[in-house]
C-alpha cells in the first residue's frame, strides 16, 4: 500500500462539495507538513480540467510559471476571504475583484440532441487571470450565496481541509471518514482502552 505522501504527491482529493473550498484543499497536511499539490503550471491545468473548470487543455498557455504563481495568489486570496467570512468579519474584496475584472465570458446556447437547450457561460482565456476567472467567480459566489454555517474545516487537529456540509442532518465533522474520521475514531478507541 502506498504511503500517504506517495498518494498525496499525485493530486488533491476533491471532497469539499464546493469548488472554492476544493481550491483551498490544494494544500493539505501530508506526513505532518503542509504540502502544496500545485508545483507546476501543468499541475494547475490538470486540476482545472479535473474539476471541470476547463474542458480541455487551454489553447493559449501563459508564460511558464505565471499560471502557477497566479493560481497560488488566487488560492491565498480565497483563503483569506473565506476565513474572514467564516469568522463573521468583512474581508478586503479588492484583490478578488481584480481577478473578476479580468473575466472575459459570454453566454453560449447548447442544444443537445435530447432534451431542452441550456445556456452555459463560455470563457476566453488569453492570460492566467482569465484562465482562472471561473474559479474566482466560484469563490465570489460562495462568499455571497453560501451558508457559512455549513462551510467547515475538518475537526481532526492535523487536518487543514475545508468542506461544505451538504449532508441531510448537517452533522459532517470530517473532511472524509476514510481520511480523518477513522483516524479520530481509532485514536478515541485507543484512549478509552488505555483508561
N, C-alpha and C positions, 0 to 999 in steps of 0.2 A: 504494500500500500504506500503511495507516495506521501511524503511529509507535507505538512500544512504549507510550508514555504514553497515546495515544488508546485503544489496546486495553485497557490496564490500568485506565483510568478506568471501564470498563463494569462488570466483575465479576471476582472472583478465579477463577483456574483451579483446578478440582478435580482434583488429581493425586496426592494423598498416600496413597490407598488406606486411609485411616482418617479418619473424620470429626473426631476430636480433633486430628489433625495438619492437616487442612484448615482447622480453626478457627485454628490458628497462622498458616496461609498467607493469612489475610485481610489480612495486612500483607506487603508484598513490596517489593523494590528495583525502582524504576522510574526510568530515566534517572539512576541514581546516587544516588537518595534513597529513604528508606523511605516507602512510600505506604500509606495506610490505606484499604482498599476500603469500609469502613463509615463513611459520612459522615452518614447519617440513619437513623432508625428503619426507614424503607422499605427501605434497603439491607440491613439485618439481616434483616427479614422475607423479602425476596426470596431471600437466601442460605439461610435456613432452609427455605424451600419448595423451592429448587433442590436442596438436599442431602437432602431427604426427611424432615427433622426435623419439618416442618409439612406437612400435606397441602394446606392451603389458607390463605387469608388468615385470621388469627385473628378470632374473633367479638368479643373484648374486647381492644382495644389499650391498652397502658399510656399514661400521660400522655406527651406529646411529649418526646422526648429521653431519657426514662427507659430505654427499651429499649436505645438506643444506648449509654448510659453503662454499663448493666448488662452488656451483651454484651461491651463492651471490658474491663470488670472481669473477667468470666469468662475471656476470652482471656488476660489478664495472669496470672491465677491458673494457668491451664492451662500457659502458657509456663514459669512458674516451676517448677511441679511436674514437668513433662515433662523440662525441662533438668536438674533435680536427679536425677531417676530415671535419665536417660541417663548422668549423671556418677557414678552409684552412690551418691548421697547421699540421706539422708532429707529429705523436704520437709515443710512445715507444711500438713497437710490441713485445718486449721480453716476456712479460707475456702471451700474447695471443699465441705466438709461443710455449710456454711451454705446453699449452693445446693441440695445434695442433700436437706436437711431440708425445703425448700420444695416438693419434688416432690409433686404430688398425682396419683396414677395408679391405674389399676385394670385387671385383665385383661379382655379383650374377645374373645369367641369369634367367629370369622369362618368362615363356611361358604360357599365359592364353589360355583357350580353344578357345576363339575368338580373332582374331587379331594377329598382329605381336609380336614377342618376344621383350623383352626390358631388359636392364641391369640396375640393381639398385646397390647401394653400401650398403653392409651389414657390421655392426659394431660389434666388440667384446667388451663387457662391463664387465670388471672384477674389475674396480675401478671407483670412482666417476668421475675422469677426462675422462676416456674412455666413460663413460655413457653420458657425456656432450660434447664429441668430435664433434658430428654432429652440435651441436649448435655453438661451436667455429668456425667450418668451415663456417657456415652461416654468422657469424659476419665478418670473413675474406673476404668472397665472397662479402658482401655488401660494405665493405671498398674498395675493388678493382674494382668491376664492377658497383656499384650503382651510379646513377646520383644524386649527393648531392644537386642539385638544387631542387630535388623532395623529399628529406628527410627533414622533417619539424617537428617542435614541435607545439602543439596546440597553437593557438593565445589567448585563454582565459587566463587571468592573473593568475587564480587559478588552472591551469592545467599543469601537467608535462609530459603528454603523447606525444609520438612521432608517426609519420606515414610516409609511403611512398606514395606520391600523384600519384596515377595511374589513376586519373580522366582524361577524354578526354581533357579538357581545362587546366588541371594542375592549378586549382584555389582553391583547397581544403585548408581551413583555420583552420578547427576544427578537433579534434580527431574523433568526430562524431557529427552529427547535433543534435541527441537526447540528448547527454550529455552537450556539451558546446555551440554548435551553437544556440540552442534555448535559453539557458540562456543569451547569449550575445544579442540576438535579443530582449528578454524581457527587459533586462537592458537598452538597447538603446531606446526602446519604452517608458519606464518609464522616462528616462532622457528627451526625447522630450516632454512628457506630462507635466513635471514639468516646462519646459522652456516657 
